[in-house]
């Protein structure tokens, strides 16, 4: 049976008149890469800070590794790694010295610490940069240093908050591969990102938050089954009359038809041969058109339908 690493029950947190968490519940199992998503102001950051005992809350309970999480729960904190969105390293220390410092907060034995620091350098592929100071590093390398500082002490639970913001594609791939490898080695990971494709790629389960509540929870496939849209058909370079639009709207399983310039977008709910039916109609009417393609729903479609908001808007 899987162990529960994080258990949140009936959590309420207020900031004066603002209800940031509204009887919030969440359970994260050992070995998950758990995606925590939500639009601006949804309560994600507050949730993470409550789990880490950085905030007091008004009601409810937070358990980590089976015990109550409190500011003085040193044993739990020793097994937690935190990589926040804002890079937090010391400019006056080299790459090696930064990792050594953060690792030393938890690992006092010098020989063990040296081994761990070297392993962290290898893990993020920064051995060639270990004598560099942070200001000499590119954005992608700086992100990798930030991760190394958070995971060098080999925590069992790792918080990764927007770890790939503003990095080049090569560094992004390196970071994502590293996250999957950390998980393979036994770490449970709580992951937040505005990049839906990353969440789809690596997360085993996902929670979508809004207005302090957990409004959807499941695997990416389970979440996609919660929404109306099951297929989107796009037809480019088509000249279509309002009558043809109405006729397509009347086809089985079609629930929405939109035009934007000379592009037609058809949204379907259910059905297995929607594209064939649409193409049959176009052929019968001999309607000239360009490229035609079909898309299955993405996690972004789920997010938009459930919250009515874009995730891409960065949090302040």
N, C-alpha and C positions, 0 to 999 in steps of 0.2 A: 504493500500500500504506500502511495506517495505521501511524504511528509509535507505538512503545510509550513511554509517559510514565513509568509506574511498573512495575518488575519486581522481585518478591520471590521468592526461591528458597530453599526448605528452611530457613526462619527458625525458630530456637529461642531462646526467652527464658525464663529461670527467675528467680523471686523466691524465694530460699532453697529451700523444699521445693515451692513451687507452680510448675507448668509453665504459663506464661501463653500461650506460642506453641509449638505442637507440629508442627515441620516444615511450617510454613505457606507456601503458595505463592499468588501472585496476580499478575495482569498487567492493567494498565489502559491502554487505548489513547487516543491523542490524540482530543479532541472528545467524550469520553463524559461523561455525568452518571452517576457510578458510585455506587450505593447500597451502603453497608457496614452490614449489620445484624447484631445479635446480642443475646442476653439479657445480663443483668448477669454480669460476670466472663468473658465469652466471649473477650476479647482484643482488642476493637476499639480501645480507647484505646492499648493497648500497641503495636498495629500502626501506628497513626498516628504515635506518638512515635518508633518505629523508622524509619519513612519519613522523618521530619523530622530524623533524627539527634539527637534529644533523649535517646535511650536507647542504651546499648550492648546488644549481644545476644550470645548464647553461640555461635551457629552460623548459617551461611547468608549471604545477600547481599541488599543493597537497592540497586537502581539507579534513578536519577531522571534523566530527559532523556538516557538512554543512558550515563550515567556513574555511578560508585560514589558513593553518598551518604555524606558524612562531615561532621562538625561544621564543618570549615573549607572546605566546598565553597560558597564565597560566590556564585559564578555561578548555581548551582542555587537557592540560597536567595533570590536577588534575583528569581527568576521564580516564587516560591511565595507564596501568600497564605493566611493562617490566621485563621479565625474560630471561636474556641472557644466552648463552651457557656456558660461563665461570662464575662459581659461584662467586657472588659479595656480600660477607658478611664481617663483622668486627670480626676478631679473638679475639679481646679483650673484646667483648660483648657476653653475654649469648644468647641462642636461643631467650628467651623472649625479651631481650634488643635489639637485632637486629631487630626483627619484630616491636617493639615499635618505634625504631628510624626511620625506613623507613615509617611506617604509619604516624609518626609525621610530616613528610615532607608535608603532605596534610591535616591531621586531627589535628586541634589545641586543640579542646575541650578534656580535659583529660578523662572525664567519657566516652565519645563516643569512644575515642582512646583505652581505656582499654577494652571496649566491643568488638571492632573490632579486637584487638590483640588476645583476648581469642578465638574469633570465628575463626580466622586464624589458631591458634594452634590446635583447634579442627578439622578444615577442613583438615589439612595435618597430623593429628594424631601425634602431637609432644608434647602434654601436659606433658607426662612423662619425656620429655627431656628439659623442658623449662629452667632449671638452668644449663644445659650443655653448655660448650664452643664449637664452631664449630670443633676444632681439635679433639674433643672426639667423633664426629659423624661419622658413616659410610658414604660411598659415596651416598647411596640411601637417607639416612636421611638428608644429606647436601643439596641434590637436593630439597628435600621437604621444607627445611628451605628457600632456595633460592626462591621457588615459593611463600611461605607464605609472604616473604618480598615484593614481587612484587604485591600481590593481596590483602593485608590486608586492604587497603583503599577503597576497593570495586569499582574498576574501571569498566567502561562500555566497554572499549576496552583493550584487553590483548594481548601482543606480547609474544609468547613462542618460543624461539629459541633453538632447540635441548634439550628439558627438560629432556629426559630420557637417555642421553649419559652416558655410563659406570655405569649403576645401575643394581642391581639384579632384577630378574623377579618379585618378590613380590613388590618391590618399583615401578617398571615400571607400573604394573597393578594399583597400588594405585594412581600413578600420572595420568594415563590415565582416570581412573574413576573420579578423581578430576576435570580434564579438562572438561569432559562431564557434571559434576555437575555444574561447574561454568557457562557453557553455558546454562544449564537448568534454572539457576537463573537469566539469562538475559544478560550475558556478550557476546560480540562478540569477537571471538578469531582468531588471525592470528598465524598460526602454521607452523614451519619448522622442518623437521626431515629427517634423512637419512634412517630411518626405514619405508619402504614402507607399511608394514603390519599395522603399527600404523596409517598412513595416511588413508589407506583403512578403518580402523576400526572406526575412529572418525570424519573425515572431511566431511562436507556437499558439499563443492565445492573445486576444486583444480586448481591451475595455475601452468603450467610448464614453467620455464624461461630458456632461453639460449642466450648467447651473448647479454645480455641487452634487450631482447625482450620477450614478452609474446607469446609463440609459441603454446600453447594449453590451453584451459580453459573449465571446465565443471565438472559435477559430475563424480565419478569414472566409472559409467556405460557409460556415454557419452564419456569419454576419451577412454575407451576400444573399442568403436565402430569406433574410428578414425584409428585404426591400421589394418594391413593386417591379422595378426594372430588371429584366433578365437578359435583355439583348438590345443593343442599339445598332440600327442599320443607317449607314451614311452613304448618300449618293451625291457625287460631285458633278459640277457642270451640267445641271439639268434645268431645262426650261419647262416649268410645270404650271398648269392652270389651277385655279381654285377648285374646280370640279374634280380634277384628278387628285388633288390633296384630300378632298372629302372622301373620295372613293378609297384611297389608301387608308385613311383614318378608319374606314368601316371594315377593313380586313380583320379577320380573326386575330385576337391577341394584341392588336395595335391599340395603344391608349393615348399616344401623343405624336403629332406630326408638326415639325417646325421647319421654316425656311430661313436661311441667312444668306443673302446674296443669291448665288446660283447653287447653293448646297442645301440638300434636303436631309433632315435628321428624323428618323422614325424610331420611337421607343416602344418596345414590346414587353408584355408580361406573360410569361408561360409560353407554351407551344414549342414545337421542335423544328418546324420548317418555315419559319417566318421569312427568312431571306428568299427562299424559293417562291413563296407566294408574292412577295414584292416584285421580284424579277419577272415572274409570269405576267403580272399586271403591266409592267413597263414594256415588255415585249409585245403583249397584245395590243397596246395603244401606240406602239412604235415610237416611244418617247426617246429622243436622243439624250445621252448622258455620258459622263466620264467615268471615273473610278467608282466602284461600288464595294463597300466592305462592311463587315459585321464585327461588332465588339461586344464581348461579355462584360458584365459589370466589374468595376474595380473597387478597391477599398475606398477610393475617393468618392465614388458614386454612393456608396453606403453612407459615408460620413455626411455628404451633402443632403441626402434624403432624410437621414435621421435627425441631424441638427439644423439643417437649413443654412449652414454656414460653410465658408471655405476654411480649410485648415492652413492654407499657405500664409495667411496673415500672421506674421510673426508676433510672438508675445513680447510685450514691453518688459 
